[in-house]
Amino acid sequence: MVLLRRVLGDVLRDLRMQRGMTLREVSAEARVSLGYISEIERGQKEASSELLASLCAALDVPLSDLLREASDLVAVDEAAAALTRIPVAAPAAPVVTSAA
């Protein structure tokens, strides 16, 4: 089972790194403690919608982009999990016909 807080944390970290920003820079811009952002990025804390919006503003990315990327990753994980649950059908029994 995928945890949304871990996926959101991974996406936030990727966005921050793509922008070349440090935790300290995001912390100052978002007005959120560096330690708390670190815990969010590591999937250890749940982020409220207000906090996510603040982090997205600091990263100059729309909240919808963050949520879309997280949703795509969850969908990939669900698809992979579904593939592992597909039952393999037993081979059909041979059909015996009588010779006339």
All heavy atoms as an XYZ file, in Angstrom:
737
protein
N       0.851     -1.180      0.000
C       0.000      0.000      0.000
C       0.894      1.240      0.000
O       1.856      1.344      0.755
C      -0.887     -0.009      1.237
C      -1.742      1.232      1.351
S      -2.903      1.192      2.715
C      -1.877      1.801      4.021
N       0.556      2.159     -0.858
C       1.318      3.395     -0.967
C       0.788      4.405      0.049
O      -0.417      4.487      0.288
C       1.242      3.957     -2.402
C      -0.147      4.371     -2.759
C       2.195      5.104     -2.586
N       1.698      5.125      0.679
C       1.311      6.171      1.614
C       1.405      7.517      0.906
O       2.470      7.875      0.384
C       2.225      6.168      2.841
C       2.093      4.978      3.780
C       3.106      5.087      4.916
C       0.688      4.891      4.345
N       0.313      8.240      0.874
C       0.273      9.517      0.180
C       1.303     10.491      0.746
O       1.933     11.236     -0.007
C      -1.137     10.112      0.244
C      -1.355     11.383     -0.560
C      -1.003     11.184     -2.023
C      -2.788     11.865     -0.406
N       1.525     10.462      2.058
C       2.484     11.406      2.635
C       3.894     11.145      2.107
O       4.674     12.073      1.915
C       2.439     11.377      4.160
C       2.993     10.146      4.806
C       3.044     10.283      6.329
N       3.662      9.133      6.911
C       3.004      8.157      7.509
N       1.701      8.214      7.636
N       3.654      7.130      8.012
N       4.224      9.890      1.834
C       5.550      9.575      1.284
C       5.660     10.044     -0.161
O       6.679     10.590     -0.568
C       5.828      8.080      1.383
C       6.112      7.653      2.789
C       6.745      6.297      2.844
N       6.986      5.938      4.226
C       6.915      4.719      4.693
N       6.620      3.716      3.893
N       7.149      4.484      5.967
N       4.603      9.828     -0.925
C       4.611     10.255     -2.328
C       4.703     11.775     -2.411
O       5.505     12.317     -3.182
C       3.356      9.734     -3.067
C       3.281     10.296     -4.474
C       3.344      8.210     -3.103
N       3.896     12.471     -1.614
C       3.957     13.940     -1.610
C       5.346     14.426     -1.203
O       5.876     15.372     -1.796
C       2.897     14.519     -0.672
C       1.465     14.476     -1.183
C       0.488     14.831     -0.076
C       1.287     15.394     -2.371
N       5.932     13.787     -0.216
C       7.273     14.160      0.219
C       8.300     13.968     -0.882
O       9.158     14.837     -1.104
N       8.206     12.855     -1.596
C       9.134     12.597     -2.700
C       8.986     13.649     -3.799
O       9.975     14.152     -4.329
C       8.906     11.204     -3.292
C       9.354     10.078     -2.382
O      10.130     10.336     -1.437
O       8.925      8.933     -2.620
N       7.740     13.980     -4.130
C       7.496     14.964     -5.179
C       7.994     16.341     -4.738
O       8.642     17.057     -5.520
C       6.004     15.003     -5.576
C       5.732     16.129     -6.561
C       5.570     13.667     -6.171
N       7.725     16.711     -3.505
C       8.203     18.004     -3.001
C       9.731     18.080     -3.043
O      10.299     19.089     -3.463
C       7.704     18.253     -1.579
C       6.254     18.692     -1.465
C       5.775     18.592     -0.016
C       6.077     20.112     -1.992
N      10.394     17.018     -2.617
C      11.856     17.005     -2.639
C      12.366     17.130     -4.071
O      13.291     17.905     -4.359
C      12.417     15.733     -2.014
C      13.946     15.727     -1.980
C      14.569     14.447     -1.441
N      14.073     14.113     -0.140
C      13.251     13.064      0.110
N      12.853     12.282     -0.851
N      12.860     12.824      1.341
N      11.761     16.385     -5.002
C      12.181     16.462     -6.406
C      11.999     17.871     -6.960
O      12.882     18.388     -7.652
C      11.398     15.463     -7.259
C      11.793     14.015     -7.006
O      12.854     13.778     -6.386
O      11.031     13.124     -7.426
N      10.858     18.496     -6.657
C      10.613     19.860     -7.128
C      11.640     20.836     -6.561
O      12.160     21.698     -7.276
C       9.198     20.307     -6.753
C       8.056     19.638     -7.505
C       6.715     19.970     -6.846
C       8.054     20.059     -8.970
N      11.922     20.686     -5.275
C      12.904     21.574     -4.630
C      14.272     21.408     -5.266
O      14.949     22.391     -5.599
C      12.973     21.270     -3.126
C      13.993     22.124     -2.389
C      14.005     21.850     -0.904
N      14.289     20.478     -0.538
C      15.520     19.930     -0.528
N      16.574     20.636     -0.904
N      15.683     18.678     -0.147
N      14.672     20.178     -5.498
C      15.988     19.914     -6.065
C      16.062     20.375     -7.529
O      17.097     20.902     -7.962
C      16.336     18.449     -5.908
C      16.513     18.056     -4.438
S      16.888     16.336     -4.195
C      18.637     16.372     -4.515
N      14.977     20.196     -8.280
C      14.948     20.668     -9.665
C      15.154     22.180     -9.734
O      15.730     22.691    -10.700
C      13.617     20.319    -10.332
C      13.441     18.868    -10.670
C      12.027     18.554    -11.136
O      11.233     19.446    -11.407
N      11.709     17.268    -11.204
N      14.679     22.870     -8.728
C      14.812     24.319     -8.693
C      16.119     24.773     -8.044
O      16.382     25.967     -7.924
C      13.611     24.935     -7.960
C      12.394     24.951     -8.873
C      11.103     24.952     -8.132
N       9.968     24.983     -9.032
C       9.580     23.971     -9.801
N      10.245     22.836     -9.794
N       8.522     24.070    -10.591
N      16.909     23.813     -7.592
C      18.199     24.138     -6.984
C      18.069     24.853     -5.655
O      18.955     25.620     -5.287
N      16.992     24.588     -4.941
C      16.759     25.259     -3.658
C      17.148     24.346     -2.500
O      16.994     23.127     -2.573
C      15.288     25.664     -3.521
C      14.841     26.712     -4.518
S      13.090     27.146     -4.338
C      13.168     28.174     -2.865
N      17.627     24.960     -1.440
C      17.936     24.224     -0.218
C      16.696     24.201      0.683
O      15.770     24.999      0.488
C      19.090     24.884      0.553
O      18.655     26.180      0.978
C      20.342     24.999     -0.309
N      16.730     23.314      1.644
C      15.647     23.302      2.641
C      15.569     24.653      3.344
O      14.478     25.149      3.615
C      15.882     22.198      3.677
C      15.499     20.785      3.268
C      15.999     19.775      4.299
C      14.002     20.659      3.093
N      16.714     25.235      3.609
C      16.750     26.527      4.303
C      16.044     27.606      3.483
O      15.292     28.426      4.012
C      18.200     26.928      4.586
C      18.343     28.153      5.464
C      19.784     28.401      5.883
N      20.469     27.252      6.457
C      20.271     26.766      7.691
N      19.402     27.332      8.481
N      20.954     25.732      8.113
N      16.269     27.609      2.173
C      15.638     28.605      1.306
C      14.121     28.420      1.257
O      13.366     29.390      1.360
C      16.212     28.529     -0.110
C      17.651     28.986     -0.198
C      18.316     28.662     -1.518
O      17.953     27.637     -2.143
O      19.194     29.429     -1.926
N      13.690     27.177      1.129
C      12.247     26.900      1.104
C      11.636     27.254      2.454
O      10.552     27.847      2.522
C      11.961     25.429      0.728
C      10.476     25.109      0.837
C      12.468     25.127     -0.684
N      12.348     26.924      3.513
C      11.870     27.220      4.858
C      11.645     28.718      5.050
O      10.602     29.143      5.566
C      12.892     26.703      5.880
O      12.566     27.122      7.174
N      12.601     29.516      4.621
C      12.485     30.968      4.776
C      11.348     31.515      3.916
O      10.562     32.351      4.372
C      13.803     31.638      4.396
N      11.248     31.038      2.695
C      10.220     31.530      1.774
C       8.813     31.107      2.212
O       7.872     31.892      2.138
C      10.511     31.014      0.359
C       9.612     31.542     -0.707
C       9.832     33.010     -1.020
O      10.956     33.517     -0.824
O       8.858     33.648     -1.467
N       8.682     29.867      2.682
C       7.362     29.344      3.065
C       6.999     29.688      4.502
O       5.852     29.499      4.915
C       7.328     27.829      2.877
N       7.993     30.152      5.274
C       7.795     30.446      6.697
C       7.365     29.203      7.469
O       6.423     29.222      8.262
C       6.807     31.585      6.888
C       7.272     32.845      6.202
C       6.316     33.968      6.379
N       7.129     35.161      6.614
C       6.802     36.138      7.413
N       5.680     36.104      8.056
N       7.606     37.154      7.574
N       8.077     28.114      7.183
C       7.850     26.823      7.840
C       9.219     26.348      8.315
O      10.219     26.537      7.616
C       7.246     25.793      6.851
C       7.074     24.437      7.493
C       5.917     26.301      6.293
N       9.262     25.727      9.484
C      10.553     25.309     10.013
C      11.231     24.298      9.089
O      10.577     23.435      8.484
C      10.414     24.723     11.421
O       9.942     23.402     11.370
N      12.547     24.438      9.007
C      13.348     23.553      8.176
C      13.139     22.098      8.579
O      12.977     21.224      7.724
C      14.823     23.962      8.324
C      15.828     23.277      7.441
C      16.978     24.214      7.145
C      16.345     22.021      8.069
N      13.138     21.825      9.860
C      12.955     20.450     10.342
C      11.623     19.862      9.941
O      11.539     18.676      9.594
N      10.591     20.679      9.964
C       9.254     20.194      9.607
C       9.190     19.868      8.119
O       8.632     18.847      7.720
C       8.192     21.212      9.992
C       6.802     20.631     10.045
C       6.468     19.655     10.974
C       5.821     21.045      9.154
C       5.200     19.108     11.027
C       4.541     20.504      9.197
C       4.247     19.540     10.135
O       2.991     18.999     10.174
N       9.787     20.733      7.292
C       9.816     20.459      5.858
C      10.595     19.176      5.587
O      10.190     18.350      4.760
C      10.430     21.641      5.073
C       9.554     22.883      5.222
C      10.597     21.284      3.597
C      10.177     24.144      4.646
N      11.687     18.997      6.289
C      12.477     17.778      6.134
C      11.652     16.537      6.468
O      11.704     15.534      5.755
C      13.724     17.849      7.024
O      14.464     16.658      6.934
N      10.884     16.610      7.551
C      10.035     15.467      7.924
C       8.956     15.206      6.877
O       8.632     14.051      6.595
C       9.401     15.714      9.291
C      10.386     15.614     10.434
C       9.752     15.882     11.780
O       9.009     16.885     11.915
O       9.980     15.072     12.699
N       8.422     16.257      6.295
C       7.420     16.098      5.229
C       8.058     15.431      4.023
O       7.502     14.493      3.449
C       6.794     17.462      4.865
C       5.915     17.952      6.008
C       5.984     17.361      3.569
C       5.479     19.396      5.887
N       9.235     15.901      3.619
C       9.913     15.323      2.466
C      10.259     13.855      2.676
O      10.287     13.086      1.722
C      11.194     16.108      2.146
C      10.943     17.425      1.459
C      12.220     18.072      0.957
O      13.327     17.511      1.163
O      12.124     19.158      0.343
N      10.517     13.475      3.912
C      10.837     12.074      4.210
C       9.596     11.228      4.455
O       9.697     10.041      4.749
C      11.777     11.993      5.413
C      13.186     12.473      5.075
C      14.138     12.385      6.250
N      13.916     13.524      7.134
C      13.821     13.448      8.457
N      13.940     12.300      9.076
N      13.624     14.532      9.173
N       8.419     11.836      4.337
C       7.177     11.093      4.511
C       6.853     10.775      5.956
O       6.044      9.896      6.232
N       7.442     11.500      6.874
C       7.217     11.237      8.291
C       6.079     12.064      8.874
O       5.563     11.741      9.936
C       8.498     11.484      9.081
C       9.599     10.527      8.714
C      10.889     10.822      9.453
O      11.125     11.945      9.884
N      11.725      9.804      9.589
N       5.728     13.148      8.204
C       4.644     14.022      8.679
C       3.640     14.240      7.571
O       3.994     14.339      6.406
C       5.187     15.396      9.118
C       6.086     15.378     10.320
C       5.306     15.168     11.581
C       6.234     15.267     12.790
N       5.574     14.945     14.002
N       2.371     14.334      7.972
C       1.290     14.689      7.048
C       1.261     16.206      6.917
O       1.309     16.919      7.912
C      -0.063     14.225      7.599
C      -0.208     12.730      7.757
C      -0.607     12.022      6.483
O      -0.918     12.681      5.479
O      -0.587     10.781      6.503
N       1.184     16.686      5.697
C       1.120     18.127      5.470
C      -0.327     18.537      5.222
O      -1.034     17.892      4.447
C       1.985     18.508      4.276
N      -0.749     19.601      5.870
C      -2.097     20.127      5.637
C      -2.151     20.773      4.257
O      -1.116     21.081      3.649
C      -2.447     21.175      6.703
O      -1.637     22.329      6.526
N      -3.352     21.013      3.781
C      -3.502     21.668      2.476
C      -2.911     23.076      2.514
O      -2.303     23.525      1.529
C      -4.974     21.704      2.061
O      -5.754     22.367      3.032
N      -3.042     23.759      3.634
C      -2.468     25.098      3.758
C      -0.942     25.057      3.686
O      -0.319     25.896      3.040
C      -2.895     25.768      5.076
C      -4.365     26.104      5.156
C      -5.212     24.939      5.688
O      -4.671     23.832      5.920
O      -6.416     25.141      5.861
N      -0.358     24.074      4.342
C       1.089     23.935      4.326
C       1.578     23.568      2.928
O       2.577     24.116      2.444
C       1.543     22.891      5.345
C       3.042     22.669      5.451
C       3.758     23.965      5.802
C       3.342     21.609      6.473
N       0.873     22.656      2.260
C       1.245     22.294      0.890
C       1.181     23.517     -0.022
O       2.070     23.732     -0.854
C       0.339     21.188      0.351
C       0.528     19.805      0.968
C      -0.515     18.837      0.419
C       1.939     19.279      0.717
N       0.145     24.330      0.149
C       0.011     25.545     -0.662
C       1.181     26.494     -0.400
O       1.724     27.093     -1.339
C      -1.317     26.226     -0.380
N       1.586     26.629      0.842
C       2.706     27.495      1.194
C       4.012     26.977      0.597
O       4.816     27.753      0.070
C       2.814     27.600      2.717
O       3.865     28.436      3.091
N       4.226     25.677      0.671
C       5.432     25.086      0.092
C       5.442     25.241     -1.425
O       6.479     25.551     -2.018
C       5.555     23.612      0.485
C       5.804     23.335      1.970
C       5.719     21.849      2.259
C       7.144     23.902      2.399
N       4.297     25.059     -2.049
C       4.204     25.220     -3.503
C       4.481     26.663     -3.905
O       5.171     26.911     -4.903
C       2.834     24.770     -4.013
S       2.650     22.977     -4.052
N       3.979     27.606     -3.134
C       4.253     29.017     -3.423
C       5.749     29.296     -3.316
O       6.321     29.993     -4.166
C       3.465     29.917     -2.470
N       6.393     28.735     -2.304
C       7.833     28.926     -2.131
C       8.616     28.301     -3.283
O       9.666     28.809     -3.677
C       8.282     28.323     -0.803
N       8.093     27.204     -3.815
C       8.750     26.524     -4.926
C       8.314     27.070     -6.280
O       8.799     26.610     -7.320
C       8.459     25.020     -4.853
C       9.057     24.284     -3.661
C       8.442     22.891     -3.514
C      10.567     24.201     -3.793
N       7.368     28.006     -6.267
C       6.830     28.602     -7.488
C       6.258     27.537     -8.425
O       6.556     27.496     -9.616
C       7.895     29.441     -8.212
C       7.284     30.342     -9.266
O       6.121     30.773     -9.083
O       7.963     30.615    -10.282
N       5.432     26.675     -7.843
C       4.766     25.618     -8.603
C       3.302     25.586     -8.164
O       3.012     25.724     -6.977
C       5.457     24.251     -8.379
C       5.372     23.794     -6.945
C       4.899     23.192     -9.298
N       2.391     25.436     -9.098
C       0.978     25.350     -8.700
C       0.720     24.099     -7.850
O       1.297     23.035     -8.107
C       0.228     25.255    -10.030
C       1.183     25.756    -11.064
C       2.554     25.432    -10.552
N      -0.140     24.252     -6.873
C      -0.516     23.113     -6.031
C      -1.071     21.979     -6.893
O      -0.803     20.805     -6.632
C      -1.545     23.555     -4.984
C      -2.098     22.471     -4.055
C      -0.992     21.820     -3.242
C      -3.163     23.065     -3.143
N      -1.809     22.338     -7.939
C      -2.381     21.307     -8.812
C      -1.289     20.458     -9.470
O      -1.475     19.256     -9.676
C      -3.285     21.933     -9.874
O      -2.562     22.849    -10.669
N      -0.136     21.059     -9.787
C       0.967     20.292    -10.376
C       1.516     19.278     -9.374
O       1.806     18.136     -9.725
C       2.090     21.208    -10.843
C       1.759     21.962    -12.116
O       0.657     21.764    -12.684
O       2.604     22.784    -12.547
N       1.672     19.718     -8.133
C       2.144     18.810     -7.082
C       1.179     17.642     -6.922
O       1.584     16.479     -6.905
C       2.285     19.554     -5.753
C       2.502     18.680     -4.509
C       3.892     18.069     -4.505
C       2.257     19.480     -3.247
N      -0.104     17.953     -6.824
C      -1.106     16.907     -6.615
C      -1.224     15.988     -7.826
O      -1.410     14.780     -7.681
C      -2.456     17.539     -6.281
C      -2.485     18.347     -4.976
C      -3.839     19.013     -4.795
C      -2.136     17.471     -3.786
N      -1.092     16.547     -9.032
C      -1.166     15.736    -10.250
C      -0.004     14.754    -10.305
O      -0.180     13.576    -10.601
C      -1.170     16.634    -11.487
C      -1.431     15.906    -12.786
C      -1.544     16.847    -13.978
N      -2.606     17.830    -13.807
C      -2.402     19.122    -13.540
N      -1.182     19.600    -13.449
N      -3.416     19.949    -13.391
N       1.196     15.245    -10.013
C       2.374     14.375    -10.024
C       2.243     13.279     -8.973
O       2.538     12.110     -9.241
C       3.631     15.204     -9.765
C       4.917     14.400     -9.734
C       5.311     13.818    -11.084
O       4.907     14.355    -12.122
O       6.038     12.804    -11.091
N       1.787     13.635     -7.799
C       1.593     12.636     -6.740
C       0.529     11.624     -7.165
O       0.704     10.418     -6.967
C       1.195     13.314     -5.433
N      -0.546     12.102     -7.766
C      -1.613     11.214     -8.224
C      -1.097     10.237     -9.281
O      -1.424      9.045     -9.257
C      -2.767     12.044     -8.791
O      -3.756     11.201     -9.337
N      -0.285     10.737    -10.202
C       0.287      9.862    -11.233
C       1.155      8.771    -10.612
O       1.100      7.609    -11.032
C       1.109     10.674    -12.231
C       0.257     11.560    -13.130
O      -0.991     11.379    -13.158
O       0.839     12.446    -13.804
N       1.944      9.129     -9.624
C       2.803      8.143     -8.965
C       1.986      7.106     -8.195
O       2.317      5.918     -8.190
C       3.798      8.836     -8.037
C       4.878      9.659     -8.749
C       5.687     10.455     -7.737
C       5.772      8.768     -9.584
N       0.918      7.553     -7.556
C       0.032      6.617     -6.850
C      -0.612      5.663     -7.858
O      -0.697      4.457     -7.623
C      -1.038      7.367     -6.029
C      -2.105      6.413     -5.508
C      -0.387      8.121     -4.872
N      -1.038      6.184     -9.006
C      -1.665      5.351    -10.034
C      -0.690      4.290    -10.542
O      -1.082      3.133    -10.744
C      -2.164      6.219    -11.187
N       0.560      4.669    -10.739
C       1.568      3.705    -11.189
C       1.750      2.615    -10.141
O       1.815      1.429    -10.465
C       2.911      4.419    -11.483
C       4.050      3.423    -11.649
C       2.776      5.290    -12.721
N       1.815      3.012     -8.876
C       1.982      2.041     -7.798
C       0.775      1.103     -7.718
O       0.931     -0.102     -7.537
C       2.188      2.753     -6.462
C       2.570      1.781     -5.373
O       3.707      1.280     -5.416
O       1.725      1.523     -4.490
N      -0.425      1.654     -7.876
C      -1.632      0.820     -7.843
C      -1.657     -0.159     -9.008
O      -2.042     -1.318     -8.841
C      -2.883      1.703     -7.878
C      -3.129      2.455     -6.605
C      -4.292      3.436     -6.709
O      -4.635      3.871     -7.833
O      -4.847      3.772     -5.656
N      -1.253      0.296    -10.181
C      -1.235     -0.588    -11.348
C      -0.237     -1.727    -11.143
O      -0.525     -2.879    -11.464
C      -0.906      0.206    -12.604
N       0.923     -1.404    -10.600
C       1.931     -2.434    -10.343
C       1.418     -3.442     -9.316
O       1.616     -4.647     -9.467
C       3.231     -1.792     -9.865
N       0.745     -2.944     -8.289
C       0.199     -3.840     -7.264
C      -0.889     -4.726     -7.846
O      -0.990     -5.907     -7.510
C      -0.346     -3.026     -6.088
N      -1.703     -4.170     -8.737
C      -2.778     -4.951     -9.355
C      -2.203     -6.070    -10.210
O      -2.756     -7.176    -10.257
C      -3.677     -4.049    -10.189
N      -1.100     -5.808    -10.875
C      -0.480     -6.840    -11.712
C       0.006     -8.021    -10.892
O      -0.026     -9.156    -11.360
C       0.687     -6.251    -12.509
C       0.309     -5.348    -13.672
C       1.562     -4.752    -14.303
C      -0.502     -6.102    -14.709
N       0.438     -7.756     -9.674
C       0.924     -8.848     -8.838
C      -0.228     -9.670     -8.264
O      -0.007    -10.774     -7.778
C       1.799     -8.332     -7.685
O       1.026     -7.488     -6.841
C       3.006     -7.575     -8.211
N      -1.449     -9.116     -8.347
C      -2.607     -9.840     -7.803
C      -3.411    -10.570     -8.867
O      -4.393    -11.220     -8.552
C      -3.524     -8.865     -7.074
C      -2.942     -8.297     -5.810
C      -3.985     -7.556     -4.996
N      -4.599     -6.478     -5.743
C      -4.256     -5.193     -5.657
N      -3.297     -4.846     -4.864
N      -4.883     -4.273     -6.361
N      -3.029    -10.461    -10.126
C      -3.791    -11.118    -11.182
C      -3.595    -12.618    -11.056
O      -2.472    -13.114    -11.118
C      -3.350    -10.642    -12.581
C      -3.669     -9.166    -12.746
C      -4.005    -11.481    -13.675
C      -3.174     -8.561    -14.033
N      -4.691    -13.353    -10.861
C      -4.546    -14.805    -10.720
C      -4.169    -15.425    -12.067
O      -4.628    -15.002    -13.117
C      -5.932    -15.269    -10.264
C      -6.856    -14.181    -10.691
C      -6.060    -12.912    -10.729
N      -3.307    -16.392    -11.981
C      -2.908    -17.106    -13.183
C      -3.880    -18.262    -13.345
O      -4.065    -19.071    -12.441
C      -1.458    -17.621    -13.058
C      -1.062    -18.426    -14.275
C      -0.519    -16.455    -12.825
N      -4.501    -18.341    -14.511
C      -5.485    -19.395    -14.764
C      -4.774    -20.734    -14.896
O      -3.700    -20.835    -15.477
C      -6.267    -19.082    -16.032
N      -5.386    -21.744    -14.338
C      -4.849    -23.110    -14.467
C      -5.064    -23.550    -15.904
O      -6.039    -23.169    -16.549
C      -5.563    -24.033    -13.498
N      -4.158    -24.356    -16.421
C      -4.341    -24.816    -17.789
C      -5.631    -25.613    -17.913
O      -6.033    -26.333    -16.987
C      -3.120    -25.686    -18.052
C      -2.425    -25.860    -16.743
C      -2.984    -24.863    -15.785
N      -6.288    -25.467    -19.039
C      -7.539    -26.185    -19.263
C      -7.270    -27.676    -19.362
O      -6.237    -28.110    -19.865
C      -8.209    -25.678    -20.533
N      -8.216    -28.444    -18.863
C      -8.090    -29.906    -18.956
C      -8.227    -30.316    -20.414
O      -9.002    -29.735    -21.169
C      -9.159    -30.580    -18.109
N      -7.449    -31.302    -20.823
C      -7.541    -31.737    -22.223
C      -8.937    -32.307    -22.502
O      -9.557    -32.939    -21.654
C      -6.473    -32.794    -22.352
C      -6.138    -33.210    -20.965
C      -6.511    -32.080    -20.066
N      -9.406    -32.052    -23.702
C     -10.707    -32.560    -24.125
C     -10.494    -33.940    -24.692
O      -9.663    -34.169    -25.572
C     -11.328    -31.641    -25.197
C     -12.640    -32.216    -25.689
C     -11.504    -30.239    -24.631
N     -11.226    -34.920    -24.143
C     -11.105    -36.307    -24.608
C     -12.290    -36.605    -25.504
O     -13.440    -36.414    -25.119
C     -11.085    -37.261    -23.400
C     -10.987    -38.712    -23.876
C      -9.963    -36.906    -22.451
N     -11.978    -37.033    -26.683
C     -13.047    -37.439    -27.606
C     -12.913    -38.921    -27.867
O     -11.804    -39.475    -27.888
C     -12.941    -36.657    -28.938
O     -11.671    -36.913    -29.514
C     -13.139    -35.174    -28.717
N     -14.019    -39.558    -28.044
C     -13.937    -41.006    -28.302
C     -13.798    -41.224    -29.799
O     -14.367    -40.520    -30.611
C     -15.199    -41.701    -27.785
O     -16.347    -41.150    -28.402
N     -13.007    -42.205    -30.116
C     -12.803    -42.526    -31.525
C     -13.952    -43.395    -31.991
O     -14.354    -44.334    -31.329
C     -11.478    -43.266    -31.713
N     -14.486    -43.079    -33.140
C     -15.638    -43.848    -33.639
C     -15.214    -44.970    -34.536
O     -14.223    -45.115    -35.065
C     -16.589    -42.949    -34.372
